[in-house]
């Protein structure tokens, strides 16, 4: 008896195996399983490299393709981070997701300094999209073209440099330019807090419907899914939202799933977290429109959560030492 307990505990502490990772299990279900990655550990850290290689079938640069990283000065484009991730993906048979072309955040100072008129804004944004999406033409399966444009209340578009200079049509223009730059990529609208049925998801539904009615090239909606272990999720409402989006003729991508836990971190909370991961996965598996299931990272060591939400952490499926957590096994079971 006692010996059995010890060997079980040892088994649980084994690092991730290189064979039959989540990416392989997912592909047997026709599901793209991916994760967001940071450039530095992907270049430098063997444990991170092997976890990403074995578990993730698609990579989203967490920050490397944001405006300030890729276009830090008006006449400078820096593709070094994105290209490193693309090379890693090629070497490991992984797909690449572009994230993100148009966002109210991560704008370098030169943009607000030099963009004063509508014409200037149109010129800068068009140049940016043509160059960045053009650089990765044919290499990405999808772009998060416009990120987080709808306000939290769902009453309209949030105030942003692009909205305030160009007007609401900056969204349609961005999708048209992205399509011009890379006609093979699926073009997505991506947002948070709009997973189930609420005012914000209603506004996003209306936005996507309007774009489709106008024949603007939009092919997918990204549901970020930054969830917390404590909030009660309305799973039927998420299914309903996925279905109404599918009825518009767009795919649904889970783009940034993580499930944060509040301190003190306990095994009980980790098990509740695992249940949320597996229920969201099974929702996606049940919806034909849900083709892509991406986590916002792979290990708690490099998660944005503890840096962003005080008192919260441990949101991902491998712990800081790359040891699989209950959430890892719940996804593994869900994919078998
Ligand atoms: C986050 C990154 O993970 C952080 O490293 C960065 O400091 C801020 O942005 N929604 C998004 C992502 O679309 O781009 C954000 O990523 C997380 C929320």
Boltz pocket constraint, residues with backbone or C-beta under 6 A from the ligand:
constraints:
  - pocket:
      binder: B
      contacts: [[A, 62], [A, 63], [A, 147], [A, 224], [A, 256], [A, 304]]
      max_distance: 6.0
